[in-house]
Amino acid sequence: MILWLWLCWGFSTSVGQPDSELMARYLEEKLLADYSIMEQVARRVPRQAKFLQRLETRPRMSEFTVKSTIISRYAFTTVSCTMVNSGSEAREGVFEMQIPAAAFISNFTMSIGNKTYYGEVTGKEKKHSSDDKARHKKPLSPTDGRENGYETFKASVFIPRKMQAKFLLHYEELLQRRLGKYEYTVSIRPQQLVGRLRVEVNILENSGIVSLEVPPLRNSKHKGNGKVEGDVSPPPSTVVGHTKTLAKVTFNPSVVEQTRIARNGILGDFIIRYDVNRELSVGDVQILNGYFVHYFAPTDLPPLPKNVVFVLDSSASMVGTKLKQTKEALFTILQDLRPEDHFNIIGFSNRIKVWQQDRLVPVTPNNIRDAKKYIHNMSPTGGTNINGALQTGAKLLNDYIAQNDIDARTVSLIIFLTDGRPTVGETQSSKILSNTKDAIRDKFCLFTIGIGNDVDQKLLERMALENCGMTRHFQEDEDAASHLKGFYDEIGTPLLSDIRVDYPEDNVEQVTQNFFPNYFNGSEIIIAGKLINHTSDSLHVEVTASNSKKYILLKTDVAIDLPSRNDIRGVPGLEDGKGDKNYIERAWSYLTIKELLNSRLKSDDNQEKDYLTEKAKSMALTYNFVTPVTILKMKEAGIHSEPPQEEFISPSTDGIGEKLQSLQGHKAPPGIHRRQDKQRIKISKTSADGDPHFVIDFPSSEFSVCFNIDGEPGDILRLVSDHKESGVTVNGQLIGAPAPPNGHKKHRTYFSTITILSNKPERSYLEITPKRIILDDGERLLLSCDRSAVVRSSSLEVSISANSNITVTIRDTISFVILIHHYKKPAPYQRDHLGFYISNSKGLSSDSHGLLGQFLNHEVKLLQESLNTSHQQVGQNQTEALKPNPTNTLKVKGRLVPVVWKQRRIYNGQQEVDCWFAKNNADKLIDGSYKDYLASHPFDTGTSFGTISSL
C-alpha cells in the first residue's frame, strides 16, 4: 500500500500552456472571455482522489468556478458550485464562500434535483420569524464569520440520493486602491479536491493597465500552501495575457496540482494586483446614460509635512508576540519619517506615559534613536485606558498646532493601536466616542488599529469614521509587524489636503462625498452622481486642493456627446428585463449606499438613523443589494423552472475609467462656494513670439518698436533680467525648423522652452514647454498644458488655460503670459512653440535688462531725417505723417537707429500692431549685440549685463 501511494503521488500531469503570441492575438481581437457553459462530461479524476472521495460522507464537489469581469475597478463576480450526492441516502451539502466585506451580494440561486430556489432581497425588519426559512435549507448567513475584511456566505441543503445541487452566487464590489495598486481577491477554499476548478478574471481599463501581477496564493491561517519563501511567481496553471487596456487571467489547477497546494482543499486567496495610467489633472470622468463617476488619483506631487502622535497599547494583554511585533513595526515606521515631520509617542495601560511632554519633536537622528529606546523599554502591564490615552494624544496635538501656528498645508494625525476593550477610566463606548470627537474637533484625523479577537472593533471603526480616518483589524496569528507597516505606508505620505470637487449645481444632483481632508499617495478618491441637464453637451469639473506651499485648482470640461462610449452589453446577476445594465449607475448606487450606511453608523439621533436606514434600504432594494439593512430570502421557483444558469458580462471594450477613495470624505460645507475663476488675460504688446518677432510698446510715446532676432537653434535668449532687484529672470530657448521655400532665411527659430526664475522671497523656477510645466519651489510639481489649472503659493500664481496660454503672476506686481502654439498638421517649417508677453511690469526695477526688459522703464524718441541730414524731433501727433517716410530714426540712449514702418500681428493673429522696425538683429537699438544676451543654460540669471551667474 505504501509503495502504491508513493507511485500515485509521484505521478504528475502535464498541463498545456497557451502560446503567448496566440494569447496576445486572441486579446487583440477582443475575444476576451469564453462564456460558454461548462461541458457536461466530468473531467477524469485520478484514482488516488477517488479513493479519498470514497472515504467522504459528504457530497462530492464536482465543479467550482469563479468568473469575474472588472470594468473600471467595478468588479462583477459569479461563483458557481456543483455538488453530487452519490450515496444511498440524503446528505447535507454546505456551500461556503468568503467574500470581501466591502462587497454587496446581488443574487443567489440554487438548484436541488429538479427544484430551483432563487434569492429575493427584502428589507430587514427588527424581528424575524423562523417561518421565513426555506424548507430545504438551513438559514443563509451572508455576513457570518466577519474576519480580516472578509465575510463568509454559507448555505446548507440536504441533497437527495443520487442527485446533485448547484449554487450560483453573484456579488459586486468597487476595488480599493492601496499602496498604488488595486487588489482583486478570490477565496479558493472549497474544502475538498474538485474535479473542475477554474478562476477566470477579465479586466477592462480604458486608461491603460500597468503593473499587472499575480502573486502566489495567500493563506495566512493554514500551512501547506506550497509557497516557497521569497517565491513571487503566480500559482501553478495560472495564465496571464493582456494588451494595453484588456487583461485576462485564468487559474485552472488539476486535481494533482490542487493536492500539491493543499490536500484539504483550502488553497487560499487568488490575488490580482494592477494599476492604471494616470496624470496630474482633474482625473478621469466617465458618463453613461445620465450617471457619472469621477476618479481622482494624482501622482508626482511632493509630500506634505506630518505631525503624528503614536498612541500604543502597553497593557498586560499585549504581552508576547503582539507587543514584540508592534515594536518591530514602529522601529521601521520611525525610520521612514521625513525630516520635515514632527512626532511623539504615548504608551498607555491603566497609566498614560508620554515620551516627550507637551510637545512634538522634529525628525532628527538623535530623536529617532531616543524614540526607539523608549519603545524598546515599553513593558506590558495593567489595564486598558482607551479614553485617557486618546484625550492625552488629542490635547498634545491640539496644543502643538495652536502654539506653533502650524500651516494649514500640513497633515496632523493620531495613529491609535490596541488589542482590547476599555477596562480603566471611561469604559462606556458612547462616552468614549463623544469625548474623542469633542477633543479632536475636526482638526485632524484618527486612524485606529485593532489586534486579536478581544478588541472592540465596532468602537475602533466608528472612532475612525467620525474623525476622518480609517481602521484596520489584524489577527493575533498573522504577521502583525508587516500589516502595521503596510497600514502606515498607506497614510504615511499625504500629498494633498482639503480636496474639494465641484460640478455646476444646475447640471448634477445626488452627488456623493465631494470634500476630503487628505489624499494619500497610492490611494484614490471617487465621486459619483446623476446628470439632470440633459441638454448640455459637456460637464464642467473643478478640483481644488492644497499641496504644501501651493493652492491648486484643476479644471476641465468633459464631453457628454458619446453615451455609447462607456456602454456594456450586460451585467452578471441581472436577468433580462430586470435592473439597469449601466455599470456606472451601479457604481454610483454602491457608493451612495455605503455613504448612507456610514452616516447611519455615525449618527446618535434615532430619528435621523431611521431616515438613513430607510433611504439605504430603498436604494438597496432597487439595485438588489444585500446590505446591513436588507436580507436574502429564498423562494422556490415554479415547478417547470430551469436550473440556474451562469450569466456573465459581454462588455464593450470602449470607455473604461477609474475608482474609489480610501478615506472617508463628506459633503463640502454648504457655506463654501467654489471659486469663480474668470481667467481673463490682459493683452500686452510687449512680447517675443513667432520666429521670434519682438515688439516693445511705449505707451507714453504712443508707438511701438519691433525687431527680429535671427538666432541659432539651441540658443538661449535672456528676455528679462532683474535678478538683483526684483529677483526675476526670464530665458527663452530656441528650436530650429527649415525655412519656407523661396524665403530669404536659411532656417526658422521658435521658442521651445520659457524658463522663469525668481529668488524673492524664496527661490523658485518655472520651466514651460508647449506640453508641460515644471514648477519647483523646493517641491517639484508637474502640470500638463492640455488641462486647465491654477496653482497658487504665497508669492506665485500659475494659471493654465488648456492648450491656449499660461499666466504667471509674481507677488501680484509682475505678470507674464505665455502663448501655446500647437499645429494639428504642421508644415515642414512649423514647430509647436511658445510666445512670451509681458502683461504687468510694475514689480520690475528700473535696472531690469534683457532683450525686452531693458525697454520697460525707458522711453525712445522718434526723429525725422531731412534731406540736408539735420534732425528735428517729431511730436507725438506727427506720427501719422511720418509713416511713409523710409528715413525715420529712433533715438535710444543717445544712439540713432534707422527704422521703417511695419505692421505685425501678435496674439495668434488676434491683434495687429503698427510698429517702427529696427533691422539687423536690432543693431544699435539694444545695448550691445544680440550675442550678449545669450545665456549659458536655462537657469542662467546674469546678475548684470554681460555677466553670468546661476540660480
Residue, then its C-alpha position, 0 to 999 in steps of 0.5 A: m500500500i505504501l509503495w502504491l501511494w508513493l507511485c500515485w503521488g509521484f505521478s504528475t500531469s502535464v498541463g498545456q500552456p497557451d502560446s503567448e503570441l496566440m494569447a496576445r492575438y486572441l486579446e487583440e481581437k477582443l475575444l476576451a472571455d469564453y462564456s460558454i457553459m461548462e461541458q457536461v462530461a466530468r473531467r477524469v479524476p485520478r484514482q488516488a482522489k477517488f479513493l479519498q472521495r470514497l472515504e467522504t460522507r459528504p457530497r462530492m464537489s464536482e465543479f467550482t468556478v469563479k468568473s469575474t469581469i472588472i470594468s473600471r475597478y467595478a468588479f462583477t463576480t459569479v461563483s458557481c458550485t456543483m455538488v453530487n450526492s452519490g450515496s444511498e441516502a440524503r446528505e447535507g451539502v454546505f456551500e461556503m464562500q468568503i467574500p470581501a466585506a466591502a462587497f454587496i451580494s446581488n443574487f443567489t440561486m440554487s438548484i436541488g434535483n429538479k427544484t430551483y430556489y432563487g434569492e429575493v432581497t427584502g428589507k430587514e425588519k427588527k424581528h424575524s420569524s423562523d417561518d421565513k426559512a426555506r424548507h430545504k435549507k438551513p438559514l443563509s448567513p451572508t455576513d457570518g464569520r466577519e474576519n480580516g475584511y472578509e465575510t463568509f456566505k454559507a448555505s446548507v441543503f440536504i441533497p437527495r440520493k443520487m442527485q446533485a445541487k448547484f449554487l450560483l452566487h453573484y456579488e459586486e464590489l468597487l476595488q480599493r486602491r492601496l499602496g498604488k495598486y488595486e487588489y482583486t481577491v478570490s477565496i479558493r477554499p472549497q474544502q475538498l479536491v474538485g474535479r473542475l476548478r477554474v478562476e477566470v478574471n477579465i479586466l477592462e481599463n480604458s486608461g491603460i493597465v500597468s503593473l499587472e501581477v499575480p502573486p502566489l496564493r495567500n493563506s495566512k491561517h493554514k500551512g501547506n500552501g506550497k509557497v516557497e519563501g521569497d517565491v513571487s511567481p503566480p500559482p501553478s496553471t495560472v495564465v496571464g495575457h493582456t494588451k494595453t487596456l484588456a487583461k485576462v487571467t485564468f487559474n485552472p489547477s488539476v486535481v494533482e496540482q490542487t493536492r500539491i497546494a493543499r490536500n484539504g482543499i483550502l488553497g487560499d486567496f487568488i490575488i490580482r494586483y494592477d494599476v492604471n495610467r494616470e496624470l496630474s489633472v482633474g482625473d478621469v470622468q466617465i458618463l453613461n446614460g445620465y450617471f457619472v463617476h469621477y476618479f481622482a488619483p494624482t501622482d508626482l506631487p511632493p509630500l506634505p509635512k506630518n505631525v503624528v502622535f503614536v498612541l500604543d497599547s502597553s497593557a498586560s494583554m499585549v504581552g508576547t508576540k503582539l507587543k514584540q511585533t508592534k515594536e518591530a513595526l514602529f522601529t521601521i515606521l520611525q525610520d521612514l519619517r521625513p525630516e520635515d515631520h514632527f512626532n511623539i509617542i504615548g504608551f498607555s495601560n491603566r497609566i498614560k506615559v508620554w515620551q516627550q511632554d507637551r510637545l512634538v519633536p522634529v525628525t532628527p537622528n538623535n530623536i529617532r534613536d531616543a524614540k526607539k529606546y523608549i519603545h524598546n523599554m515599553s513593558p506590558t502591564g495593567g489595564t486598558n485606558i482607551n479614553g485617557a490615552l486618546q484625550t492625552g494624544a488629542k490635547l498634545l496635538n491640539d496644543y502643538i498646532a495652536q502654539n506653533d501656528i502650524d500651516a494649514r498645508t500640513v497633515s496632523l494625525i493620531i495613529f491609535l493601536t490596541d488589542g482590547r476593550p476599555t477596562v480603566g477610566e471611561t469604559q462606556s463606548s458612547k462616552i468614549l466616542s463623544n469625548t474623542k470627537d469633542a477633543i479632536r474637533d475636526k482638526f485632524c484625523l484618527f486612524t485606529i488599529g485593532i489586534g486579536n479577537d478581544v478588541d472592540q472593533k465596532l468602537l475602533e471603526r466608528m472612532a475612525l469614521e467620525n474623525c476622518g480616518m480609517t481602521r484596520h483589524f489584524q489577527e493575533d496569528e498573522d504577521a502583525a509587524s508587516h500589516l502595521k507597516g503596510f497600514y502606515d505606508e498607506i497614510g504615511t505620505p499625504l500629498l494633498s489636503d482639503i480636496r474639494v470637487d465641484y460640478p455646476e449645481d444646475n447640471v448634477e444632483q445626488v452627488t456623493q462625498n465631494f470634500f476630503p481632508n487628505y489624499f494619500n499617495g497610492s490611494e484614490i478618491i471617487i465621486a459619483g452622481k446623476l446628470i439632470n441637464h440633459t441638454s448640455d453637451s459637456l460637464h464642467v469639473e473643478v478640483t481644488a486642493s492644497n499641496s504644501k506651499k501651493y493652492i491648486l485648482l484643476k479644471t476641465d470640461v468633459a464631453i457628454d456627446l458619446p453615451s455609447r462610449n462607456d456602454i456594456r452589453g450586460v451585467p452578471g446577476l441581472e436577468d433580462g428585463k430586470g435592473d439597469k445594465n449601466y455599470i456606472e449607475r451601479a457604481w454610483s448606487y454602491l457608493t451612495i449606499k455605503e455613504l448612507l450606511n456610514s452616516r447611519l453608523k455615525s449618527d446618535d439621533n434615532q430619528e435621523k438613523d431611521y431616515l438613513t436606514e430607510k433611504a439605504k434600504s430603498m436604494a438597496l432594494t432597487y439595485n438588489f443589494v444585500t446590505p446591513v439593512t436588507i436580507l436574502k430570502m429564498k423562494e422556490a421557483g415554479i415547478h417547470s423552472e430551469p436550473p440556474q444558469e451562469e450569466f456573465i458580462s459581454p462588455s464593450t471594450d470602449g470607455i473604461g475609467e477609474k475608482l474609489q477613495s480610501l478615506q472617508g470624505h463628506k459633503a463640502p460645507p454648504g457655506i463654501h462656494r467654489r471659486q469663480d475663476k474668470q481667467r481673463i488675460k490682459i493683452s500686452k504688446t510687449s512680447a517675443d513670439g513667432d520666429p521670434h518677432f519682438v515688439i516693445d510698446f511705449p505707451s507714453s510715446e504712443f508707438s511701438v518698436c519691433f525687431n527680429i532676432d535671427g538666432e541659432p537653434g539651441d540658443i538661449l535668449r535672456l528676455v528679462s533680467d532683474h535678478k538683483e532687484s526684483g529677483v526675476t529672470v526670464n530665458g527663452q530657448l530656441i528650436g530650429a525648423p527649415a525655412p519656407p521655400n523661396g524665403h530669404k532665411k536659411h532656417r526658422t527659430y521658435f521658442s521651445t522652452i520659457t524658463i522663469l526664475s525668481n529668488k524673492p522671497e524664496r527661490s523658485y523656477l518655472e520651466i514651460t514647454p508647449k506640453r508641460i510645466i515644471l514648477d519647483d519651489g523646493e517641491r517639484l510639481l508637474l502640470s500638463c498644458d492640455r488641462s486647465a489649472v491654477v496653482r497658487s503659493s504665497s508669492l506665485e500664481v500659475s494659471i493654465s488655460a488648456n492648450s491656449n496660454i499660461t499666466v504667471t503672476i509674481r507677488d501680484t506686481i509682475s505678470f507674464v503670459i505665455l502663448i501655446h502654439h500647437y499645429k494639428k498638421p504642421a508644415p515642414y517649417q512649423r514647430d509647436h512653440l511658445g510666445f512670451y508677453i509681458s502683461n504687468s511690469k510694475g514689480l520690475s526695477s528700473d535696472s531690469h535688462g534683457l532683450l525686452g526688459q531693458f525697454l520697460n522703464h525707458e522711453v525712445k524718441l522718434l526723429q525725422e531725417s531731412l534731406n540736408t541730414s539735420h534732425q528735428q524731433v517729431g511730436q507725438n501727433q506727427t506720427e501719422a505723417l511720418k509713416p511713409n517716410p523710409t528715413n525715420t530714426l529712433k533715438v535710444k540712449g543717445r544712439l540713432v537707429p534707422v527704422v521703417w514702418k511695419q505692421r505685425r500681428i501678435y496674439n495668434g493673429q488676434q491683434e495687429v500692431d503698427c510698429w517702427f522696425a529696427k533691422n539687423n538683429a536690432d543693431k544699435l537699438i539694444d545695448g550691445s549685440y544680440k550675442d550678449y544676451l545669450a545665456s549659458h543654460p536655462f537657469d542662467t540669471g546674469t546678475s548684470f549685463g554681460t555677466i553670468s551667474s546661476l540660480 
